[in-house]
Amino acid sequence: MFRAVLLLALVAPAVVYGNVSRACTNGRPQPTHVHIHGCSAAPCELVRGEDVIADIDFTTNRPIQSMTTVATATALGVVTNYPLGTNAHTCNFLQGSQCPLSTNEDVTYQLRMPILAIYPLVSLSIEINVIDQASASVTCFVVDAQVVTRT
């Protein structure tokens, strides 16, 4: 009985809050929470012609002057950079804070990713790596997704 209660206590928050991300490779820092609007379980559906919005909470482990978001998509064994345009300027999309950031600062970043109408209907994984002015990872996560059309 105790094990069941403990398991529920550990699993329930992930289900309720829809944290559908997983860790990046090479021990890069993970966000404390990722919420992708409209997605409560992987794979997340990415609707062609719409933006995906993700709220990313993380805590800095060092002073940060500036940040850039690098997105990498892997589909059908092919790895490619995912263009974010001006949305890659991470500091412009912080909620309630601004760059520069101090050590141990709790940060919420809202990322908007355009899903172009020409994207193929494929399953993919997307790595989101926020890097600092020295190209060192600040936070990183991977989400599994499926490009779909609006039904």
Phi and psi in degrees as a GROMACS rama.xvg file:
@    title "Ramachandran Plot"
@    xaxis  label "Phi"
@    yaxis  label "Psi"
@TYPE xy
-60.7262  -40.0485  PHE-2
-62.3316  -39.6538  ARG-3
-64.4526  -41.6408  ALA-4
-66.4596  -42.3807  VAL-5
-63.1971  -44.4293  LEU-6
-60.6568  -44.3984  LEU-7
-61.981  -41.3584  LEU-8
-63.5662  -32.8079  ALA-9
-82.7646  -34.4629  LEU-10
-88.156  -37.0625  VAL-11
-55.1305  -45.2111  ALA-12
-58.622  -38.4144  PRO-13
-65.2119  -38.4522  ALA-14
-70.9029  -45.562  VAL-15
-64.5113  -43.3646  VAL-16
-90.7032  -5.61627  TYR-17
67.1003  34.7183  GLY-18
-75.6838  97.8292  ASN-19
-102.248  12.7107  VAL-20
-93.089  166.668  SER-21
-135.378  168.285  ARG-22
-70.9596  149.069  ALA-23
-80.0376  169.29  CYS-24
-79.4244  171.115  THR-25
64.2391  24.5156  ASN-26
65.6359  22.6192  GLY-27
-65.7457  147.638  ARG-28
-59.9547  136.133  PRO-29
-93.2931  151.878  GLN-30
-68.1014  158.289  PRO-31
-76.1338  -26.1909  THR-32
-162.09  143.325  HIS-33
-129.649  126.12  VAL-34
-121.307  116.488  HIS-35
-100.714  116.914  ILE-36
-55.247  129.382  HIS-37
81.9281  7.36158  GLY-38
-130.001  121.023  CYS-39
-116.216  -7.2209  SER-40
-153.285  141.122  ALA-41
-76.1353  147.644  ALA-42
-79.3855  141.658  PRO-43
-74.5078  141.075  CYS-44
-88.0041  124.812  GLU-45
-105.9  112.085  LEU-46
-85.9942  124.406  VAL-47
-57.6452  137.679  ARG-48
84.2028  3.53619  GLY-49
-125.554  164.202  GLU-50
-93.2695  142.854  ASP-51
-94.785  134.714  VAL-52
-116.087  128.736  ILE-53
-126.805  131.851  ALA-54
-99.853  122.382  ASP-55
-119.55  117.194  ILE-56
-101.866  132.692  ASP-57
-152.211  164.634  PHE-58
-118.968  129.437  THR-59
-71.9414  144.824  THR-60
-109.916  9.09275  ASN-61
-165.807  166.008  ARG-62
-64.5813  139.53  PRO-63
-125.468  126.251  ILE-64
-88.9445  -44.2415  GLN-65
-151.501  159.769  SER-66
-140.866  149.912  MET-67
-132.743  141.157  THR-68
-98.8081  126.968  THR-69
-113.126  120.502  VAL-70
-109.126  134.743  ALA-71
-128.596  127.105  THR-72
-106.338  139.734  ALA-73
-123.84  118.137  THR-74
-141.062  133.234  ALA-75
54.0242  34.5135  LEU-76
80.6755  0.84827  GLY-77
-103.304  128.857  VAL-78
-105.487  129.65  VAL-79
-145.832  152.953  THR-80
-67.9823  140.72  ASN-81
-103.931  113.689  TYR-82
-69.3388  126.246  PRO-83
-108.442  -11.5793  LEU-84
58.8132  -137.573  GLY-85
-66.8739  -17.1574  THR-86
-67.6131  -12.064  ASN-87
-76.1166  -13.4904  ALA-88
-81.4441  82.415  HIS-89
-52.3471  -44.5869  THR-90
-59.176  -25.8981  CYS-91
-73.9526  -10.537  ASN-92
-123.577  21.9797  PHE-93
-76.7358  143.884  LEU-94
-103.59  112.22  GLN-95
79.5864  9.83074  GLY-96
-151.884  175.582  SER-97
-152.046  159.536  GLN-98
-79.2954  146.133  CYS-99
-73.8588  158.252  PRO-100
-114.375  149.182  LEU-101
-91.6483  165.335  SER-102
-61.4839  140.134  THR-103
64.1466  27.0015  ASN-104
-87.413  130.005  GLU-105
-81.6176  128.006  ASP-106
-130.057  141.575  VAL-107
-118.122  128.491  THR-108
-122.191  131.008  TYR-109
-106.646  117.322  GLN-110
-102.018  132.832  LEU-111
-114.316  126.501  ARG-112
-119.612  117.87  MET-113
-72.3453  134.074  PRO-114
-108.847  99.7297  ILE-115
-67.5088  148.293  LEU-116
-62.8779  -20.1525  ALA-117
-87.0006  -6.85356  ILE-118
-63.4853  139.074  TYR-119
-70.8339  156.519  PRO-120
-82.2776  86.8352  LEU-121
-132.583  160.878  VAL-122
-86.4932  144.054  SER-123
-155.379  166.307  LEU-124
-118.834  143.005  SER-125
-122.701  123.843  ILE-126
-96.7739  128.333  GLU-127
-111.087  114.678  ILE-128
-121.609  113.119  ASN-129
-90.4711  121.521  VAL-130
-115.682  155.94  ILE-131
-94.3315  -171.245  ASP-132
-62.1145  -20.1583  GLN-133
-100.968  12.6218  ALA-134
65.0875  22.081  SER-135
-92.3377  141.295  ALA-136
-65.9509  131.34  SER-137
-95.5998  -43.7046  VAL-138
-158.45  150.519  THR-139
-152.254  140.99  CYS-140
-152.193  164.67  PHE-141
-124.953  140.482  VAL-142
-129.357  137.936  VAL-143
-89.6355  138.275  ASP-144
-146.128  169.889  ALA-145
-138.843  124.587  GLN-146
-78.9352  129.206  VAL-147
-134.34  167.467  VAL-148
-100.296  155.081  THR-149
-65.8817  131.525  ARG-150
